[in-house]
Amino acid sequence: TGLENRLNVKRILLVTDDFVLTEELTFFLRHSGFQVATAVESREVIAEMDRGSPDLIVLHENNHKLNGDDLCIRMRELSDVPIIVLGQEQEEAAGVEFLEMGADVYLTSPLSLRELLARVRSLLRHTQAPSRNMKENS
């Protein structure tokens, strides 16, 4: 039913300070069937996490309002939520660094929306287990 579909809609947190990219990706992801929340600064990301862990995070590496490296590490400490980093670097080292810090996917510019959507769907397919939500305090 329509209600079941709305309840199963996956929530993506888009983290970027690029207004044009925010508008483009929000429009694209919503029209692809996802809920999209946005954040610019680290405190906004943490607040979104406190509201309920998103199903996936898309982090724009070239964000002047926060340190993407630190945020990636912090998100991994808080949650196992999948992280896609949208990078500016074509060099292998930049992507490897983010992957080693906990990102699941590193995509370079120019961004292919088709590839982004395929990666989002793939990660969500592989992370359906409840254990991907917020980590329990031990």
C-alpha positions as CSV (number, residue, x, y, z in Angstrom):
1,T,0.0,0.0,0.0
2,G,1.0,3.6,-0.2
3,L,1.4,3.9,3.6
4,E,3.8,0.8,3.6
5,N,5.8,2.4,0.8
6,R,6.1,5.7,2.7
7,L,7.2,3.8,5.9
8,N,9.9,2.0,3.9
9,V,11.3,5.1,2.3
10,K,15.0,5.3,3.0
11,R,16.4,8.4,4.5
12,I,19.6,10.0,3.1
13,L,21.6,12.7,4.9
14,L,23.3,15.0,2.4
15,V,26.3,16.8,3.9
16,T,27.6,19.7,1.8
17,D,27.9,23.5,1.8
18,D,27.5,23.7,-2.0
19,F,24.0,25.2,-2.6
20,V,23.8,24.1,-6.2
21,L,24.9,20.6,-5.4
22,T,22.5,20.4,-2.5
23,E,19.6,21.5,-4.8
24,E,20.6,19.1,-7.6
25,L,21.1,16.1,-5.4
26,T,18.1,16.7,-3.2
27,F,15.8,17.0,-6.3
28,F,17.4,13.9,-7.9
29,L,17.3,11.7,-4.8
30,R,13.7,12.7,-3.8
31,H,12.5,11.9,-7.4
32,S,14.3,8.6,-7.1
33,G,12.2,7.8,-4.1
34,F,14.3,8.8,-1.1
35,Q,13.7,11.2,1.8
36,V,16.6,13.7,2.0
37,A,17.8,15.7,5.0
38,T,20.6,18.2,4.5
39,A,23.4,19.4,6.8
40,V,26.2,21.9,6.3
41,E,28.2,21.8,9.6
42,S,29.3,19.0,12.0
43,R,26.8,20.0,14.7
44,E,23.9,19.7,12.2
45,V,25.1,16.2,11.2
46,I,25.2,15.2,14.9
47,A,21.7,16.6,15.4
48,E,20.4,14.7,12.4
49,M,22.0,11.5,13.8
50,D,20.4,12.2,17.2
51,R,17.0,12.4,15.5
52,G,17.4,8.9,14.1
53,S,20.2,7.5,12.1
54,P,19.8,8.0,8.4
55,D,20.0,5.0,6.2
56,L,22.9,6.5,4.3
57,I,25.1,9.6,4.3
58,V,26.4,11.4,1.2
59,L,29.4,13.5,2.3
60,H,30.8,16.2,-0.1
61,E,34.5,16.2,0.5
62,N,34.9,19.9,-0.6
63,N,32.9,21.4,2.3
64,H,34.5,24.5,3.8
65,K,32.3,24.4,6.9
66,L,33.7,21.1,8.2
67,N,36.6,18.7,8.0
68,G,35.3,15.7,6.0
69,D,38.1,13.5,7.3
70,D,37.2,14.1,10.9
71,L,33.5,13.8,10.2
72,C,33.9,10.5,8.5
73,I,35.8,9.1,11.5
74,R,33.2,10.6,13.9
75,M,30.3,9.1,12.0
76,R,32.0,5.7,12.0
77,E,32.4,6.0,15.8
78,L,28.7,6.7,16.2
79,S,27.2,4.4,13.6
80,D,27.7,1.8,10.9
81,V,25.5,3.8,8.5
82,P,26.9,3.6,4.9
83,I,28.9,6.7,3.8
84,I,29.4,7.8,0.2
85,V,32.1,10.5,-0.2
86,L,31.8,12.8,-3.2
87,G,35.4,13.7,-3.9
88,Q,37.2,16.4,-5.8
89,E,40.4,14.5,-6.2
90,Q,41.1,12.2,-9.1
91,E,44.1,10.8,-7.3
92,E,43.8,7.3,-5.9
93,A,45.4,8.3,-2.5
94,A,42.5,10.7,-1.7
95,G,39.9,8.0,-2.2
96,V,41.9,5.3,-0.4
97,E,42.3,7.7,2.6
98,F,38.5,8.2,2.9
99,L,37.9,4.4,2.5
100,E,40.4,3.7,5.3
101,M,38.6,6.2,7.5
102,G,35.4,4.4,7.2
103,A,33.7,5.6,4.0
104,D,32.1,2.8,1.9
105,V,32.3,4.5,-1.5
106,Y,34.4,7.3,-2.9
107,L,33.1,8.9,-6.1
108,T,35.1,11.5,-8.1
109,S,34.1,14.5,-10.2
110,P,32.5,14.8,-12.6
111,L,29.7,13.1,-10.7
112,S,27.6,10.7,-12.5
113,L,24.1,10.8,-11.1
114,R,23.4,7.4,-12.6
115,E,26.4,5.9,-10.8
116,L,25.5,7.6,-7.5
117,L,22.0,6.2,-7.6
118,A,23.4,2.7,-8.4
119,R,25.8,3.0,-5.5
120,V,23.1,4.2,-3.1
121,R,20.8,1.4,-4.0
122,S,23.6,-1.2,-3.8
123,L,24.7,0.0,-0.3
124,L,21.1,0.0,0.9
125,R,20.5,-3.5,-0.4
126,H,23.5,-4.7,1.5
127,T,22.7,-2.9,4.8
128,Q,19.2,-3.9,5.5
129,A,20.2,-5.6,8.8
130,P,19.2,-3.6,12.0
131,S,22.8,-3.7,13.2
132,R,23.6,-1.0,10.7
133,N,21.8,1.6,12.9
134,M,23.3,3.5,15.8
135,K,25.9,1.5,17.8
136,E,24.9,0.6,21.3
137,N,26.9,2.1,24.2
138,S,28.8,-0.7,25.8
